[in-house]
Each structure stands twice: as C-alpha cells, then as structure tokens.
Amino acid sequence: MNDICSPMVILMENEADAFWCFERAMRKLRENFRSSANSLGVQSQLNSLAGIIRAVDPKLHEHLEELDGGQYLFALRMLMVLFRRELSFVDALYLWEVMWAMEYNPNIFSVYEVSRSRSSVGTDVNVASRIDNKQLKQYGKFERQNIKNERNDQKSALAVFLVASVLETKNKRLLKEAKGPEDVVKIVGDITASLDAKKALNNALKIQKKYLRKARQL
C-alpha cells in the first residue's frame, strides 16, 4: 500500500488531503486486497487477464498455461500497486490520472459505498439500454466501450488490459525464451522503471477493442 500512498503524500502539502485521496484510491482497489484462506483478492482480475489473453493471443495463453497453469501470478504486483514499480514516478502519476479518467463512471462514488455482499456492479447486462447518448458521453473512454458492449464489470479494469499490453510486447521473448514460471517473471520484470506509460495505454485500448470484438462473436 505504500506504493499507492507515497505519491499522494509527496504531492500534497496537506496531510488530510493526502489521506482522503489515499482512502478513495483504496476504495477503488480494495477488492484486490481482500483475501481469504482459499483465494487471493486479486484473483478475479488474474482470471480476467487469462481470459483476455486466451481471446486475443491463444498461442501465448497456451504457452503460459503450460508454464504456470494459467494462473498468471507473475502479474500480481502490477495489478496490486497499479504499475507503480514498473514506471518512473512521473509516468506512474501520468498513468493513474489518465487511467482513472478513462474509467470514470458518473456513479462511481455510489459504487464504492455498495458493500461487497450486496454489490451488483458488473452483473446488470441491460445497463446500456438505460443510458442515452448524452449520458454515455459522461463516462470515460474505456468505461464507455464497456457500457456499449454490456460488459460493465470491475474485474476487467483498464489495469488488466495494461498487463495484457505488456505481455503482447513481450510475446516473442515469452514464446521463445520462457521455459518456466521464473523465466516469465524475469522477462516481464525487465520493464521495471522503463515502461512507456503512453504507449502501454494506447496498446491496452487496442487490446480492449480486439477483445470486445471477439467476445461479441462468441
């Protein structure tokens, strides 16, 4: 959690402002930190990542499945701290600002207040039919695509597609060099502090379009 908190403490002179920004950020990310004896809180996003790679790059998914059973645990850190360690400080701030803007939902604060047991976010497949074009423009670019395609679920957040874009950029190396889970971790880890945030975002949006197109065909 220090990776999420530190940028806010550094940027904001007022500790109270930093605290409330951190508190809201953690509300958005809290499901990733809720774990039990049987499951990881972030497991739902790892499962979504596996589904995305299976759809857009079956060959790579098959290879990764052979190496680690398709669990995609190498992506754990990227999802838990939103690429904070894979990016420079400035790029991490840029990524978070753009990512959260693209994921913007006018009802986002009410979403955070819904308890885990009662939450139905992502289960209402008719949500698009209740939103007109004027309302749709209020949503962020990424969220708008999900609404249009009736896939408004929090498990497939933009961060998941960002991880998918990283895997796609490492596709050739992963297929050629990865012989075990430790090789996957090493190859993916090479992006630490050197990932181009803008390029990764553009690739993530392309993968989202490709994934949604394939999902409609199923």
URQUI-V701026 format. One record per residue. PSI is psi in whole degrees, 0 to 359 (* if undefined). OMEGA is omega in whole degrees, 0 to 359 (999 if undefined). D_CENTER is the distance of its C-alpha to the mean C-alpha in Angstrom with 1 decimal. Layout:
{{PSI:OMEGA:D_CENTER} {PSI:OMEGA:D_CENTER}}
This chain:
{{338:178:16.4} {327:180:18.7} {329:179:16.0} {322:186:14.6} {321:189:18.2} {317:179:20.1} {325:181:19.1} {321:178:20.1} {321:181:23.3} {319:187:24.2} {330:187:23.7} {126:181:25.4} {326:182:29.1} {119:182:29.2} {327:180:27.9} {318:178:27.6} {317:179:25.3} {319:180:23.1} {312:184:23.2} {328:174:22.2} {317:179:19.3} {319:180:18.1} {317:179:18.9} {322:178:16.9} {319:181:13.8} {332:174:14.3} {323:179:14.9} {326:186:11.4} {358:192:10.1} {328:181:13.2} {329:180:12.3} {338:184:10.7} {0:179:14.1} {108:183:16.3} {157:177:17.9} {183:180:21.2} {339:185:23.7} {346:184:22.3} {156:174:18.6} {144:179:15.6} {327:182:13.6} {358:185:10.3} {324:181:12.1} {323:178:10.9} {325:175:7.3} {321:177:9.3} {321:177:11.6} {319:178:9.3} {316:179:8.5} {319:179:12.3} {323:180:13.1} {313:180:11.4} {323:178:13.2} {324:182:16.2} {316:187:16.5} {338:181:16.0} {73:184:17.6} {323:182:19.7} {316:179:21.7} {318:180:19.0} {317:179:17.6} {320:179:21.2} {315:180:21.8} {326:179:18.9} {324:178:20.1} {329:184:23.5} {318:183:22.4} {21:178:20.3} {15:179:20.8} {19:182:17.4} {338:177:15.8} {35:182:13.3} {340:178:14.1} {343:181:14.0} {1:186:10.2} {308:185:10.8} {319:181:11.4} {319:181:8.5} {324:183:6.1} {319:184:9.2} {20:173:10.3} {49:173:7.6} {16:183:9.6} {326:181:12.7} {349:179:14.9} {349:184:13.9} {159:171:15.0} {165:181:18.2} {313:182:18.6} {315:180:19.1} {327:178:16.2} {318:178:13.8} {318:178:15.4} {313:181:15.2} {312:181:11.5} {316:182:11.0} {313:181:13.7} {318:182:12.8} {313:181:9.1} {330:175:10.6} {319:180:13.5} {333:180:11.8} {3:188:10.2} {133:176:13.6} {126:181:15.5} {337:181:19.2} {19:190:19.1} {324:183:16.3} {324:176:18.8} {329:177:20.5} {318:181:17.2} {332:183:16.9} {343:181:20.6} {131:180:20.4} {158:182:21.0} {321:184:19.0} {333:184:22.0} {350:186:22.6} {131:177:19.2} {15:179:19.2} {130:179:16.1} {355:181:14.9} {350:182:18.3} {99:184:20.3} {351:181:20.6} {10:184:23.3} {321:182:21.3} {325:182:21.7} {343:182:25.4} {1:183:25.8} {124:177:24.3} {175:184:26.5} {325:180:25.8} {317:178:26.6} {323:182:24.1} {328:181:21.4} {343:179:21.9} {344:181:20.8} {154:176:17.2} {162:185:14.7} {315:181:14.6} {313:181:11.2} {326:180:12.1} {318:179:15.6} {320:178:14.9} {318:180:13.4} {315:180:16.5} {325:183:18.8} {12:177:17.8} {41:178:17.9} {53:183:14.4} {72:179:13.5} {145:184:11.4} {347:181:8.9} {332:180:7.8} {55:179:6.3} {165:180:4.1} {327:179:4.1} {325:179:1.9} {318:178:3.0} {332:175:5.6} {318:176:6.1} {319:178:6.9} {323:180:8.9} {324:177:10.6} {315:180:11.7} {323:179:13.1} {323:179:14.9} {335:179:16.5} {12:186:17.7} {306:185:18.8} {316:180:22.5} {319:180:22.6} {317:181:20.7} {326:185:23.1} {319:190:26.1} {333:185:25.8} {115:179:23.6} {354:180:26.1} {171:182:24.4} {324:181:21.2} {329:177:22.5} {321:178:22.7} {315:179:19.0} {318:181:18.1} {314:182:20.7} {313:179:19.6} {325:181:15.9} {345:179:17.2} {344:181:19.3} {353:184:16.7} {124:179:17.0} {12:181:18.2} {2:181:18.6} {136:176:15.4} {107:186:16.1} {315:183:13.4} {316:180:15.0} {319:180:15.4} {321:179:11.9} {315:179:10.8} {317:179:13.8} {324:180:13.1} {319:180:9.5} {325:177:11.5} {319:179:14.2} {322:177:12.3} {314:179:11.1} {317:180:14.9} {318:180:16.1} {315:180:14.1} {324:177:15.3} {316:179:18.7} {324:180:19.0} {325:179:18.0} {333:182:20.8} {345:181:23.2} {*:999:22.8}}
